[in-house]
């Protein structure tokens, strides 16, 4: 089994591994109000069910009103498989040990980064108003853009040389004529995009276009030309945008706090990387050892439950 797959399975099962080793008499009493199921000698708590639903919100959304019961059924299946794995001494397998170590490291890293992010103060009204004023193309001058998207295949030097002439073309017909003259393979389609669905770094350029004008963007295999066919006004007021802006600013501040915290850790740490040759040799030795080791069946993931 690949180490990466094992690590993902171990991470998905972290809620089970957190506390299913308690012994009990087999009956649930008043003192066991936090225990929602006993599986042989192990226990599953309500906190583990809640954790699974929290770390996998897509499952909770898909299961709807049955989320709690479905999550519990999945945890029971995981616990049964985990008990069987320990009975078969799979927990002593080098691959499993490495996967559990990777999962533990990721969980701890996430916990620390969440702690950094949770310390960020929420944005105040001044910050919200400032963001609204700084991005008129998203709010007070918001539009829906109707575009002709032309994907062109050509070499990087030819694409670079054509950018300015394509953006200077006054109409879609002029763009197509220029591309026909170049003889480059291309395909076109018409699309409509709301301002908030346009990449933020490109939106100001798009907002300045007049009908018929184009924006040309470099791509690995050529370029993309976006020609404005029509723009419909769809302004949003500050009261309408406040909740969205609040959410955006919170996410930005959380990400910035994590980036700054991790940068500080790197600056304070002593990090010594192996040379590329040494790292390659170690990777080859690990792959050979993994190939020689007996394989085992993959751990079931929570989404794979057959319970209804």
N, C-alpha and C positions, 0 to 999 in steps of 0.2 A: 504494500500500500504506500502511496506517495506520502512523504512527510507533511507536505502542505495540506493534503486532504485530511490527514490525521489531526493536524493542528486546528483546522476549521471545525472538525467534528468535536474535538475537545472543547473548543471555545463555545460551540453551540450547547454543549452539555454542562457548562460551568454551573448552572443553577442546580443541577442534580448533584454534582460533585461537592457542592458547598456543605451538604449536611445530611447525607442519607445513611450514615453509618451507626445511628443510634439504635440500641437494642430495646425491645419492648416485649410485653407479654402477649401481644397480638390483639389487644382490645384497646379501643380509644375511650378515655374517660375525660372528666372535666379538666384535669390537669394537662391534657394533651390538646387543648383547643386550637393550637397553632398547627397541629399535625392533621393533614387532610387525607393521608393514605399511608398505610403500612405495607411494605413489600418485603415479604420474608422477614429478615432482620433489620431492614432499613426503613427509614421514614421519609416522607415528602411533606414539606411544610407549605403553608399558604404563602409564605414569603418567596419560596422557590417558584410557585405558580405565577405570582405577581412579577417576579424578576424575568421569567421567560417571556411574558407578555410585554414587558417594558423593553427588553433588548431586541425583541422581534415584533415591532408594531405592525408589520405587514400581515403577520399571522393573525394578530388580534383583530385587525380590520376585516380580514377575509372570513374569519369565523363568526364575527358579530356576537350575538347573544350567547352563542355556544362556546365562546372563547375560553372561559375558565374551565369548563369540563373537558374541552379538547386539549387544552394545555396540560391538565392533570393526566389525561390518558397518555399523552406523549411522554411526560416525565416518568410515568409508571413503566412504559416500554423501555425507556432509556435506563431506568434503574435495574430492570430485569436483565438487560443486555450487559450493563456494567457489572452486576453481580456475577453473571456467567463469565465475563472476561477476567474478573479477579480469580474466580475459581479455576479458570484455565491458565492462570499465571500470565495473562497477557499484559497485566500492569507492570511486569518486569521486562517486557520487550524494549530494546533500545529505542525503536521507532516511537513506541507509545510514550515512553519517558520523555523523549525529545519533544513530541507533540504537546504533551501536558505542560512542559516547561515553556514552550512558545506561547501556549494559551494563557498561562499564568502571567507571563511577562506582558502580554497585550492587555489583559484585564487590569493589571496594576497600572500600566501606562495610561490607559483610558481613565481610570479613577483619578490619577494625578492631574491629567489634563482637564477633566471635568471640574476638579477642585479649583484649578486656576480660573477656569471660565466662570464658575459660580460666584467668584469674588467681584466680578465686574459690576459696577453700578448701572442701573437702568438709565436710558437716555431721558433727559428732561424735555420740556416743551420747546426750549430754545434750540436744542439740537434737532428736534423734529422739524421745526419751522425752517431752520437753516438748510437741512437736507431738501426740503420741499422747494426752497428758493434756488438751490444750486442745481436742480435737475428739472428744469421746466419741460424738457422733452418727455419726461415720464409723467408729468402731472398737469400743470397749467397749459402746456402746449402738446399734450399727448395726442397721438394720431394712430390710426391703423393704416399701415403702408401696404399698397398693392404693387407688387414687383414682378418684373420679368427676370428670372434667374438663369443666367447662361454660364454653363460649366465648360471651360476650354482646356483642352489637353495640349500642352506645348512644353518646351524646355524652359528651365529657370531663367537663362539669359534673355530669351525671347519674351517671356512673360514680363520680366522687369522692364524691358525696353518699351513694352506696349501699354504699361499702366497709365502713363500720363495722357497718351492719345485717346485711350478708351474713356477716361474720365472727362476729357475735353469734348467728347462727342455730344452734340446737342439733342440727339433723339435716339430711340431704339433702332430705327432704320439705319442711322449712321453707325451705330455699334455693330449691327449685323453686317453692314457693308464692309466695314473695316476687317472684321473677322473672316468674311468670305475672301477678301483680298489676300489675307495672310494664308488662307488654306488650312487653317487648324481645325481638327475635329472638335465638334462641340455639340452640346445638347441643351435644350431650353425648356423651362416650365414656368407657369405663372403661380404665384403664391401670395398669400396675405399674412401679414405679421403685425400683431399689436406691439406697441413700443416696448412694453416690459418683456417681450420675448426676444427682442433683439439684443445681442451682446452689448453690454454697457459701453465698452470701449469703441464700438462702431456706431452707436446710436446718434451721437452728435453729428457725425458726418451724414448720416441718412436724413436727419431732421433738417439739414440745410439744403437738401436737394430740391430743385424745381422739377415739375413733370417733364420727363424725357431725359433728365440727367442721370448719370450713373456713378456708382462706386465700384472700383475694381480691387479685388483682394487676391493676394498671392496664396496659392495652395501648393502642396508638395508635387503634384503632377500637372501644374499649370496655374490657372487662375479662375476666379468666379466674378462675373460681372452682374451687379444688381442695378437694374434700371427702374426708376420710379414711374409707374403708370398713373397712379392716383393716390392721394393721401386724404383720409377722412378725419376730420377733427373729432376728438373724443376726450375733451378735457376732464380732469378730476380735481375737485376742490380739496383744500387742506383737511376739512373734517372727514371727507371720504377717504383720504389717504393716510390719516394719522396712524391707524392700526398697522397698516402695511409698513409704513416707514419705521414705526417702533420695532417691529419684528426684524426688519433689515438691519437697523442700527444695533440691536441686541446681538444678532448673529455676527456682524462685523466686529463688534467689541470683544465677543467671546473668542473669535478666531485670532484677533490681534493679541489678546492676553495669552493664549496658548503659544503662539509663535514667539512672543517676547520671553515667556517663561522657558521655553525649550532652548531658545538662543542663549539665555543666561546659564542654563545648565551646561550647554556645550562649551561655553566660554570658561566655566569653572572646572570642567572635567579634564582628565588626562586621557586622551584617546590615541591609541596606537593601532593603525591598520596594518594588516599583513600585506606584503607585496603581492601584486597580481599573480605572479608565478606560484607563490606559496598558497594563496587562496585557491587557485585552480587545482593544485595538487591535493589539497585537503578536500575539496569538493569531489574530485575523482575518487579518492579513497572512500569517502562516505557513500558515494553512489555504488561502488563495488560491494561495500559491506551490506548495503540495503538489498542489493540484488541477491546476495548469498543468503540473506535471512529468509525464513519461511514467511509467506504472506498470510494475511488473515482477512476475514470479511469486514467491510466497512461498517463503522458505527452508524446506526440509523439517526438521521437528523430529525428535529421536531416536526418539520413539514411533511415527513414521510409517514405519519401515523395513519393507520387504517381505521382508527376509531371514529365513530360518527357522533 
